[in-house]
Amino acid sequence: MKKFEELKNIVLAAEEDAKKFYEKDNQAAGTRLRKAMQQLKELAHEIRKEVQDIKNSKKGA
């Protein structure tokens, strides 16, 4: 659950940069937003793997 909370925090933190990029055409905010999206992608992948591992470990129990 800790990773899921981290994922939510990244989204919340990126919201301001998203507004700056899309509404004000701030290029630096776009760079920060892309970085945040990459972090989300990596973290989502870790969460997917963790969930699958937990599911698989309970099948054998």
DSSP file (Angstrom, degrees, kcal/mol; ACC not computed):
  #  RESIDUE AA STRUCTURE BP1 BP2  ACC     N-H-->O    O-->H-N    N-H-->O    O-->H-N    TCO  KAPPA ALPHA  PHI   PSI    X-CA   Y-CA   Z-CA
    1    1 A M     >        0   0    0      0, 0.0     4,-2.1     0, 0.0     5,-0.2   0.000 360.0 360.0 360.0 -25.5    0.0    0.0    0.0
    2    2 A K  H  >  +     0   0    0      1,-0.2     4,-2.0     2,-0.2     5,-0.1   0.902 360.0  49.8 -61.9 -40.9    3.0    2.3    0.6
    3    3 A K  H  > S+     0   0    0      1,-0.2     4,-2.2     2,-0.2    -1,-0.2   0.864 108.0  54.0 -66.9 -35.5    3.8    2.3   -3.1
    4    4 A F  H  > S+     0   0    0      2,-0.2     4,-2.1     1,-0.2    -1,-0.2   0.905 108.1  49.4 -65.1 -40.9    0.2    3.2   -4.0
    5    5 A E  H  X S+     0   0    0     -4,-2.1     4,-2.2     1,-0.2    -2,-0.2   0.898 109.8  52.0 -63.0 -40.5    0.3    6.1   -1.7
    6    6 A E  H  X S+     0   0    0     -4,-2.0     4,-2.0     1,-0.2    -2,-0.2   0.898 107.4  52.9 -62.1 -40.7    3.6    7.2   -3.3
    7    7 A L  H  X S+     0   0    0     -4,-2.2     4,-2.0     1,-0.2    -2,-0.2   0.917 108.8  49.1 -61.0 -44.9    1.9    7.0   -6.7
    8    8 A K  H  X S+     0   0    0     -4,-2.1     4,-2.4     1,-0.2    -1,-0.2   0.894 109.3  52.7 -62.7 -39.7   -0.9    9.2   -5.6
    9    9 A N  H  X S+     0   0    0     -4,-2.2     4,-2.4     1,-0.2    -1,-0.2   0.874 106.8  52.2 -65.1 -37.3    1.5   11.8   -4.2
   10   10 A I  H  X S+     0   0    0     -4,-2.0     4,-2.1     2,-0.2    -1,-0.2   0.921 109.9  49.3 -64.5 -42.8    3.4   11.9   -7.5
   11   11 A V  H  X S+     0   0    0     -4,-2.0     4,-1.0     1,-0.2    -2,-0.2   0.934 112.3  47.6 -61.7 -46.1    0.1   12.6   -9.3
   12   12 A L  H  X S+     0   0    0     -4,-2.4     4,-0.5     1,-0.2     3,-0.5   0.903 112.8  48.5 -62.5 -41.0   -0.8   15.4   -6.9
   13   13 A A  H  X S+     0   0    0     -4,-2.4     4,-0.5     1,-0.2     3,-0.4   0.836 110.6  51.6 -68.4 -31.9    2.6   16.9   -7.1
   14   14 A A  H  X S+     0   0    0     -4,-2.1     4,-2.3     1,-0.2    -1,-0.2   0.657  88.4  83.3 -79.7 -15.2    2.6   16.8  -10.9
   15   15 A E  H  X S+     0   0    0     -4,-1.0     4,-2.2    -3,-0.5    -1,-0.2   0.893  89.4  49.6 -57.8 -43.1   -0.8   18.5  -11.2
   16   16 A E  H  X S+     0   0    0     -4,-0.5     4,-2.5    -3,-0.4    -1,-0.2   0.911 111.1  49.2 -64.7 -42.2    0.6   22.0  -10.9
   17   17 A D  H  X S+     0   0    0     -4,-0.5     4,-2.5     1,-0.2    -1,-0.2   0.876 108.6  54.5 -64.6 -36.0    3.2   21.4  -13.6
   18   18 A A  H  X S+     0   0    0     -4,-2.3     4,-2.8     2,-0.2     5,-0.4   0.925 109.6  46.8 -62.5 -44.2    0.5   20.0  -15.8
   19   19 A K  H  X>S+     0   0    0     -4,-2.2     4,-2.6     1,-0.2     5,-0.7   0.928 112.7  49.5 -62.6 -45.1   -1.5   23.2  -15.4
   20   20 A K  H  X5S+     0   0    0     -4,-2.5     6,-1.9     3,-0.2     4,-1.1   0.894 115.6  43.6 -62.1 -39.9    1.5   25.3  -16.1
   21   21 A F  H  X5S+     0   0    0     -4,-2.5     4,-1.0     4,-0.2    -2,-0.2   0.960 122.0  35.0 -71.3 -51.3    2.4   23.4  -19.2
   22   22 A Y  H  <5S+     0   0    0     -4,-2.8    -2,-0.2    -5,-0.2    -3,-0.2   0.853 128.9  32.4 -75.4 -35.3   -1.0   23.0  -20.8
   23   23 A E  H  <5S+     0   0    0     -4,-2.6    -3,-0.2    -5,-0.4    -1,-0.2   0.795 133.3  25.2 -93.5 -30.3   -2.5   26.4  -19.8
   24   24 A K  H  <<S-     0   0    0     -4,-1.1    -3,-0.2    -5,-0.7    -2,-0.2   0.366  95.5-124.4-118.0   2.8    0.6   28.7  -19.8
   25   25 A D     <  +     0   0    0     -4,-1.0     2,-0.8    -6,-0.2    -4,-0.2   0.853  44.5 171.7  55.1  39.3    2.8   26.8  -22.2
   26   26 A N     >  -     0   0    0     -6,-1.9     4,-1.4     1,-0.2    -1,-0.2  -0.720  19.0-164.3 -82.7 110.4    5.6   26.7  -19.6
   27   27 A Q  H  > S+     0   0    0     -2,-0.8     4,-1.8     1,-0.2    -1,-0.2   0.859  86.0  54.8 -67.5 -37.5    8.2   24.4  -21.2
   28   28 A A  H  > S+     0   0    0      1,-0.2     4,-2.1     2,-0.2    -1,-0.2   0.884 106.3  52.9 -63.7 -37.4   10.2   23.7  -18.0
   29   29 A A  H  > S+     0   0    0      1,-0.2     4,-2.4     2,-0.2    -1,-0.2   0.863 105.4  55.6 -65.1 -34.4    6.9   22.6  -16.4
   30   30 A G  H  X S+     0   0    0     -4,-1.4     4,-2.4     2,-0.2    -2,-0.2   0.892 106.2  50.2 -63.6 -39.7    6.5   20.2  -19.3
   31   31 A T  H  X S+     0   0    0     -4,-1.8     4,-2.0     2,-0.2    -2,-0.2   0.923 112.0  47.0 -64.0 -44.6    9.9   18.7  -18.6
   32   32 A R  H  X S+     0   0    0     -4,-2.1     4,-2.2     1,-0.2    -2,-0.2   0.878 111.3  52.4 -64.4 -37.2    9.0   18.2  -15.0
   33   33 A L  H  X S+     0   0    0     -4,-2.4     4,-2.5     2,-0.2    -2,-0.2   0.913 107.6  50.7 -65.7 -43.0    5.7   16.7  -16.0
   34   34 A R  H  X S+     0   0    0     -4,-2.4     4,-2.0     1,-0.2    -1,-0.2   0.896 110.1  50.8 -61.0 -40.3    7.4   14.2  -18.3
   35   35 A K  H  X S+     0   0    0     -4,-2.0     4,-2.1     1,-0.2    -2,-0.2   0.918 110.4  48.9 -63.3 -43.4    9.8   13.2  -15.5
   36   36 A A  H  X S+     0   0    0     -4,-2.2     4,-2.3     1,-0.2    -2,-0.2   0.892 109.3  52.7 -63.5 -39.6    6.8   12.7  -13.1
   37   37 A M  H  X S+     0   0    0     -4,-2.5     4,-2.3     1,-0.2    -1,-0.2   0.871 108.0  51.0 -65.4 -36.1    5.0   10.6  -15.7
   38   38 A Q  H  X S+     0   0    0     -4,-2.0     4,-2.3     2,-0.2    -1,-0.2   0.906 109.2  50.7 -66.3 -40.8    8.1    8.4  -16.1
   39   39 A Q  H  X S+     0   0    0     -4,-2.1     4,-2.6     1,-0.2    -2,-0.2   0.905 110.3  50.6 -61.8 -40.7    8.2    7.9  -12.3
   40   40 A L  H  X S+     0   0    0     -4,-2.3     4,-3.0     2,-0.2     5,-0.2   0.915 108.9  51.3 -62.4 -43.2    4.5    6.9  -12.4
   41   41 A K  H  X S+     0   0    0     -4,-2.3     4,-2.0     2,-0.2    -2,-0.2   0.935 113.2  44.1 -59.6 -47.7    5.1    4.4  -15.2
   42   42 A E  H  X S+     0   0    0     -4,-2.3     4,-2.0     2,-0.2    -2,-0.2   0.909 115.7  47.1 -65.8 -42.9    8.0    2.8  -13.2
   43   43 A L  H  X S+     0   0    0     -4,-2.6     4,-2.4     2,-0.2    -2,-0.2   0.897 110.0  53.0 -67.9 -39.8    6.1    2.8  -10.0
   44   44 A A  H  X S+     0   0    0     -4,-3.0     4,-2.6     1,-0.2    -1,-0.2   0.900 108.5  51.3 -61.2 -40.2    2.9    1.4  -11.6
   45   45 A H  H  X S+     0   0    0     -4,-2.0     4,-2.3    -5,-0.2    -1,-0.2   0.913 109.5  49.6 -63.2 -42.5    5.0   -1.4  -13.0
   46   46 A E  H  X S+     0   0    0     -4,-2.0     4,-2.5     2,-0.2    -2,-0.2   0.903 111.4  49.3 -62.1 -41.5    6.4   -2.2   -9.6
   47   47 A I  H  X S+     0   0    0     -4,-2.4     4,-2.8     2,-0.2     5,-0.2   0.920 109.5  51.5 -65.6 -43.3    3.0   -2.2   -8.1
   48   48 A R  H  X S+     0   0    0     -4,-2.6     4,-2.3     1,-0.2    -1,-0.2   0.919 112.1  46.8 -58.5 -44.2    1.7   -4.6  -10.8
   49   49 A K  H  X S+     0   0    0     -4,-2.3     4,-2.6     2,-0.2    -2,-0.2   0.919 112.1  50.1 -64.7 -43.6    4.5   -7.0  -10.2
   50   50 A E  H  X S+     0   0    0     -4,-2.5     4,-2.3     2,-0.2    -2,-0.2   0.914 110.9  48.9 -61.3 -44.1    4.0   -6.8   -6.4
   51   51 A V  H  X S+     0   0    0     -4,-2.8     4,-2.6     1,-0.2    -1,-0.2   0.924 112.4  48.2 -62.5 -44.9    0.3   -7.5   -6.7
   52   52 A Q  H  X S+     0   0    0     -4,-2.3     4,-2.7    -5,-0.2    -2,-0.2   0.907 110.4  51.6 -63.5 -41.4    0.9  -10.5   -9.0
   53   53 A D  H  X S+     0   0    0     -4,-2.6     4,-2.2     2,-0.2    -1,-0.2   0.907 111.0  47.8 -61.5 -41.8    3.6  -11.9   -6.7
   54   54 A I  H  X S+     0   0    0     -4,-2.3     4,-1.5     2,-0.2    -2,-0.2   0.920 112.3  49.2 -65.4 -43.8    1.1  -11.7   -3.8
   55   55 A K  H  X S+     0   0    0     -4,-2.6     4,-1.2     1,-0.2     3,-0.3   0.930 112.5  47.9 -60.5 -45.1   -1.6  -13.3   -5.8
   56   56 A N  H  X S+     0   0    0     -4,-2.7     4,-1.1     1,-0.2     3,-0.2   0.871 108.7  53.5 -65.2 -37.4    0.7  -16.1   -6.9
   57   57 A S  H  < S+     0   0    0     -4,-2.2     4,-0.4     1,-0.2    -1,-0.2   0.804 108.4  50.6 -69.4 -27.1    2.0  -16.7   -3.3
   58   58 A K  H  < S+     0   0    0     -4,-1.5    -1,-0.2    -3,-0.3     3,-0.2   0.720 100.1  63.9 -82.8 -21.2   -1.6  -17.1   -2.0
   59   59 A K  H  < S+     0   0    0     -4,-1.2    -1,-0.2    -3,-0.2    -2,-0.2   0.884 104.6  46.5 -66.1 -37.5   -2.5  -19.7   -4.7
   60   60 A G     <        0   0    0     -4,-1.1    -1,-0.2     1,-0.2    -2,-0.2   0.635 360.0 360.0 -79.8 -14.0    0.1  -22.1   -3.4
   61   61 A A              0   0    0     -4,-0.4    -1,-0.2    -3,-0.2    -2,-0.1   0.478 360.0 360.0 -79.7 360.0   -1.0  -21.6    0.2
